[in-house]
Amino acid sequence: MSITSLPTQRVRTKTRLSFDRFRAWLVACAVRPEARLWLGIQLAILHAVLWTFILINLKAAQDVHMDVAEAYGWGQQFLWGYGKHPPLSGWVAGLWFKLFPAADWATYALAMVTVSVGMVICWLVALRVVDARRAFLVVVMVALYPIFNFKGFKYNPDLLQLVTLPLLVLAYLNAFEKRSWQSGIWLGLAGALALMTKYWVLTMIGAIGLAALIHPERLKFLSSPAPWVAIVTMGLAMIPHGVWLADAHFVPLTYAGDTYSLQDKSQVHQLVAGYFLHNFALVALPVALAGLAMMLVPPWTTLLTGAPSRIVTRAWARGANPGVNVSQALNVWIVQVIVAFGPPLGALVFSIYMKTDWGIPLFFLVPLALVAIPALRVQSGSLFNIAAIWLVLSAATLAASPWIAAREMAANAGNTATYGARSDLARELTQAWHARFASRWAVVAGTMETIQPMVFYSPDHPSPFTPNEAWASGLTSLDDVKRSGFIGVFDPANERLPAFEKWISEVAPNAERIVMTTRRFTHGKAGPSMSWNVYIAPPAK
């Protein structure tokens, strides 16, 4: 009996040694200067690949979000602005789709590459504030933050800020430390890049400015050339966009004022409360999982039976902590507090429609702000635990994604906003145009939410035109519409239909009018049926 049990004991011992060696290797890679960069990049690449496949499965029965289709349309021309927003998100989409086809999977890959680049920059930011061990914990917490996975499925200016805002914070921490004119140039360029993404980044720029004024070492920074060179550099870099903004009669500001101003105070209060609850719930997930990873450091099983309170308290201690740069941590704490509470308070004061998505780029510093607390002690074992939690959750989500998608579709079978077959409509309209005119379909007219999928899914990728809206993208003009002809598409249930019908009667009174119905079938299951009013105006002779 004793002889036959020996091989089993050897296998267990060998397995245990291999596991311990792998855990030690991971921790060593996370902290060694020559290895940690590649570990961070490899984590980001793996994250992008896994979550691209997850999103492909989860969204199999859906068309891409209209924000993604809009960015694709913007990217067909490289302008200095696109009506509602500055141009950077359109430029990035334009470059991406020069390399990849206009396909659903490519949009999810773009979104995941965007957040994964943001992850790497967040890791570089963390290294300015904490040691390598804590920085690795931060980057995996960021990977677990739903904005960087589930909620990051749609590429748009909000998501792109997860690249440009961490880059701005990195440039600020660098300038605050070096206080040189060179660091000021980089800070100014980072600020301009952020502003070219979305004007909402003024919240982060303002928070950084306040942090520079509040910080105890403010005189050292403000008396250096860095902040003043940054201001001049950012101003110069923004001149081309400023010229476009003036030429466009400041239409993005018109869009913001018309879309997000509210008179109902009770609605403002509800929206602000929803914003807080939504974004703090999202942040709570990576924080809770990081806490679990720190609790499960050996010998947690022994502590669980002997001194359970030690599982929590052993991670906290008094005294100096060489793993935290307190001066830079103070910058992070100030900035995060301001961007967390400033915008919703501003919404209350100025009666602004507060969207939950506006929090997407504002909470990426939360993991670093918590990990940088000097009293917190991060043990090496927690690094392996947090990485294992991320990998297990990602792999489990990948395996379950087809089942999740089927359940979601069954529960929302009549949801036309999510499961309406707009891609089928785009292809049918393209065929209809070719059959009538034997030429490329050049322009589609209607509301943004209706026509952007036509731009993306039609093989002809027509330019969008939104009549009766002051914030048109600028990709096509009324003269182009009349000369090239167009297809107008409108949801008959939309309250703006009478205004669109009036525009059609003025611009193309002889347009052919038809009704088209679309319905998608995914894995043999039918989605909702949708009807569309279609207006086909021929090219000018």
ChimeraX attribute file (.defattr): number of C-alpha atoms within 10 A of each C-alpha:
attribute: neighborCount
match mode: 1-to-1
recipient: residues
	/A:1	5
	/A:2	5
	/A:3	6
	/A:4	8
	/A:5	9
	/A:6	11
	/A:7	10
	/A:8	10
	/A:9	11
	/A:10	11
	/A:11	11
	/A:12	12
	/A:13	12
	/A:14	12
	/A:15	12
	/A:16	12
	/A:17	12
	/A:18	12
	/A:19	12
	/A:20	12
	/A:21	12
	/A:22	13
	/A:23	16
	/A:24	15
	/A:25	12
	/A:26	19
	/A:27	20
	/A:28	15
	/A:29	19
	/A:30	25
	/A:31	19
	/A:32	13
	/A:33	11
	/A:34	10
	/A:35	13
	/A:36	20
	/A:37	17
	/A:38	13
	/A:39	17
	/A:40	22
	/A:41	17
	/A:42	13
	/A:43	19
	/A:44	23
	/A:45	16
	/A:46	13
	/A:47	24
	/A:48	25
	/A:49	15
	/A:50	19
	/A:51	25
	/A:52	24
	/A:53	15
	/A:54	25
	/A:55	26
	/A:56	22
	/A:57	20
	/A:58	23
	/A:59	23
	/A:60	20
	/A:61	23
	/A:62	22
	/A:63	21
	/A:64	25
	/A:65	19
	/A:66	20
	/A:67	17
	/A:68	26
	/A:69	28
	/A:70	25
	/A:71	24
	/A:72	29
	/A:73	25
	/A:74	28
	/A:75	24
	/A:76	20
	/A:77	15
	/A:78	16
	/A:79	18
	/A:80	19
	/A:81	27
	/A:82	28
	/A:83	22
	/A:84	19
	/A:85	25
	/A:86	24
	/A:87	23
	/A:88	25
	/A:89	26
	/A:90	28
	/A:91	21
	/A:92	18
	/A:93	23
	/A:94	20
	/A:95	14
	/A:96	18
	/A:97	17
	/A:98	11
	/A:99	9
	/A:100	14
	/A:101	11
	/A:102	19
	/A:103	13
	/A:104	20
	/A:105	19
	/A:106	17
	/A:107	27
	/A:108	26
	/A:109	22
	/A:110	22
	/A:111	25
	/A:112	29
	/A:113	20
	/A:114	21
	/A:115	27
	/A:116	27
	/A:117	20
	/A:118	27
	/A:119	28
	/A:120	22
	/A:121	24
	/A:122	26
	/A:123	26
	/A:124	20
	/A:125	26
	/A:126	29
	/A:127	20
	/A:128	18
	/A:129	25
	/A:130	25
	/A:131	16
	/A:132	22
	/A:133	22
	/A:134	27
	/A:135	29
	/A:136	27
	/A:137	26
	/A:138	33
	/A:139	27
	/A:140	26
	/A:141	28
	/A:142	29
	/A:143	23
	/A:144	27
	/A:145	23
	/A:146	19
	/A:147	23
	/A:148	26
	/A:149	23
	/A:150	16
	/A:151	13
	/A:152	22
	/A:153	27
	/A:154	20
	/A:155	28
	/A:156	23
	/A:157	24
	/A:158	21
	/A:159	26
	/A:160	23
	/A:161	27
	/A:162	27
	/A:163	23
	/A:164	25
	/A:165	26
	/A:166	27
	/A:167	23
	/A:168	27
	/A:169	24
	/A:170	23
	/A:171	22
	/A:172	29
	/A:173	23
	/A:174	20
	/A:175	24
	/A:176	25
	/A:177	16
	/A:178	15
	/A:179	20
	/A:180	17
	/A:181	17
	/A:182	15
	/A:183	23
	/A:184	28
	/A:185	23
	/A:186	23
	/A:187	29
	/A:188	28
	/A:189	23
	/A:190	24
	/A:191	29
	/A:192	24
	/A:193	22
	/A:194	28
	/A:195	24
	/A:196	23
	/A:197	26
	/A:198	21
	/A:199	15
	/A:200	17
	/A:201	24
	/A:202	13
	/A:203	17
	/A:204	23
	/A:205	20
	/A:206	15
	/A:207	21
	/A:208	23
	/A:209	14
	/A:210	15
	/A:211	20
	/A:212	21
	/A:213	14
	/A:214	13
	/A:215	15
	/A:216	12
	/A:217	12
	/A:218	14
	/A:219	11
	/A:220	11
	/A:221	19
	/A:222	15
	/A:223	11
	/A:224	18
	/A:225	17
	/A:226	26
	/A:227	25
	/A:228	16
	/A:229	20
	/A:230	25
	/A:231	17
	/A:232	14
	/A:233	20
	/A:234	22
	/A:235	15
	/A:236	14
	/A:237	16
	/A:238	17
	/A:239	12
	/A:240	11
	/A:241	18
	/A:242	17
	/A:243	13
	/A:244	16
	/A:245	20
	/A:246	10
	/A:247	10
	/A:248	16
	/A:249	12
	/A:250	16
	/A:251	21
	/A:252	22
	/A:253	16
	/A:254	14
	/A:255	17
	/A:256	15
	/A:257	12
	/A:258	11
	/A:259	11
	/A:260	13
	/A:261	15
	/A:262	17
	/A:263	11
	/A:264	11
	/A:265	14
	/A:266	12
	/A:267	15
	/A:268	22
	/A:269	18
	/A:270	12
	/A:271	20
	/A:272	23
	/A:273	14
	/A:274	15
	/A:275	19
	/A:276	15
	/A:277	12
	/A:278	14
	/A:279	20
	/A:280	14
	/A:281	12
	/A:282	17
	/A:283	20
	/A:284	15
	/A:285	15
	/A:286	23
	/A:287	20
	/A:288	12
	/A:289	18
	/A:290	24
	/A:291	15
	/A:292	17
	/A:293	21
	/A:294	25
	/A:295	21
	/A:296	17
	/A:297	17
	/A:298	13
	/A:299	10
	/A:300	17
	/A:301	13
	/A:302	11
	/A:303	13
	/A:304	13
	/A:305	8
	/A:306	10
	/A:307	11
	/A:308	13
	/A:309	10
	/A:310	14
	/A:311	20
	/A:312	14
	/A:313	12
	/A:314	14
	/A:315	15
	/A:316	13
	/A:317	12
	/A:318	9
	/A:319	7
	/A:320	9
	/A:321	16
	/A:322	10
	/A:323	19
	/A:324	22
	/A:325	16
	/A:326	16
	/A:327	15
	/A:328	19
	/A:329	23
	/A:330	19
	/A:331	24
	/A:332	24
	/A:333	18
	/A:334	18
	/A:335	25
	/A:336	23
	/A:337	16
	/A:338	18
	/A:339	22
	/A:340	19
	/A:341	11
	/A:342	15
	/A:343	19
	/A:344	24
	/A:345	13
	/A:346	13
	/A:347	19
	/A:348	17
	/A:349	11
	/A:350	14
	/A:351	20
	/A:352	26
	/A:353	22
	/A:354	25
	/A:355	13
	/A:356	16
	/A:357	15
	/A:358	14
	/A:359	21
	/A:360	20
	/A:361	23
	/A:362	25
	/A:363	21
	/A:364	25
	/A:365	22
	/A:366	22
	/A:367	25
	/A:368	27
	/A:369	22
	/A:370	15
	/A:371	24
	/A:372	28
	/A:373	18
	/A:374	20
	/A:375	15
	/A:376	18
	/A:377	19
	/A:378	17
	/A:379	17
	/A:380	20
	/A:381	18
	/A:382	23
	/A:383	25
	/A:384	23
	/A:385	21
	/A:386	25
	/A:387	21
	/A:388	14
	/A:389	17
	/A:390	19
	/A:391	18
	/A:392	12
	/A:393	12
	/A:394	19
	/A:395	15
	/A:396	12
	/A:397	19
	/A:398	21
	/A:399	13
	/A:400	14
	/A:401	20
	/A:402	18
	/A:403	14
	/A:404	16
	/A:405	19
	/A:406	19
	/A:407	12
	/A:408	14
	/A:409	23
	/A:410	13
	/A:411	10
	/A:412	14
	/A:413	16
	/A:414	15
	/A:415	13
	/A:416	16
	/A:417	14
	/A:418	19
	/A:419	24
	/A:420	23
	/A:421	23
	/A:422	26
	/A:423	21
	/A:424	19
	/A:425	23
	/A:426	24
	/A:427	15
	/A:428	14
	/A:429	21
	/A:430	23
	/A:431	15
	/A:432	15
	/A:433	19
	/A:434	12
	/A:435	10
	/A:436	10
	/A:437	11
	/A:438	10
	/A:439	13
	/A:440	14
	/A:441	25
	/A:442	22
	/A:443	25
	/A:444	28
	/A:445	25
	/A:446	24
	/A:447	22
	/A:448	19
	/A:449	16
	/A:450	18
	/A:451	27
	/A:452	30
	/A:453	28
	/A:454	31
	/A:455	26
	/A:456	26
	/A:457	23
	/A:458	20
	/A:459	15
	/A:460	17
	/A:461	23
	/A:462	25
	/A:463	27
	/A:464	29
	/A:465	26
	/A:466	21
	/A:467	18
	/A:468	13
	/A:469	12
	/A:470	14
	/A:471	21
	/A:472	21
	/A:473	24
	/A:474	17
	/A:475	20
	/A:476	17
	/A:477	17
	/A:478	12
	/A:479	9
	/A:480	17
	/A:481	24
	/A:482	16
	/A:483	14
	/A:484	18
	/A:485	21
	/A:486	26
	/A:487	26
	/A:488	26
	/A:489	24
	/A:490	23
	/A:491	17
	/A:492	15
	/A:493	10
	/A:494	9
	/A:495	9
	/A:496	14
	/A:497	16
	/A:498	11
	/A:499	11
	/A:500	20
	/A:501	14
	/A:502	12
	/A:503	14
	/A:504	19
	/A:505	11
	/A:506	10
	/A:507	13
	/A:508	18
	/A:509	13
	/A:510	13
	/A:511	18
	/A:512	13
	/A:513	13
	/A:514	10
	/A:515	12
	/A:516	14
	/A:517	12
	/A:518	17
	/A:519	18
	/A:520	20
	/A:521	12
	/A:522	12
	/A:523	9
	/A:524	7
	/A:525	12
	/A:526	16
	/A:527	24
	/A:528	18
	/A:529	15
	/A:530	19
	/A:531	16
	/A:532	19
	/A:533	16
	/A:534	21
	/A:535	24
	/A:536	22
	/A:537	22
	/A:538	21
	/A:539	16
	/A:540	10
	/A:541	6
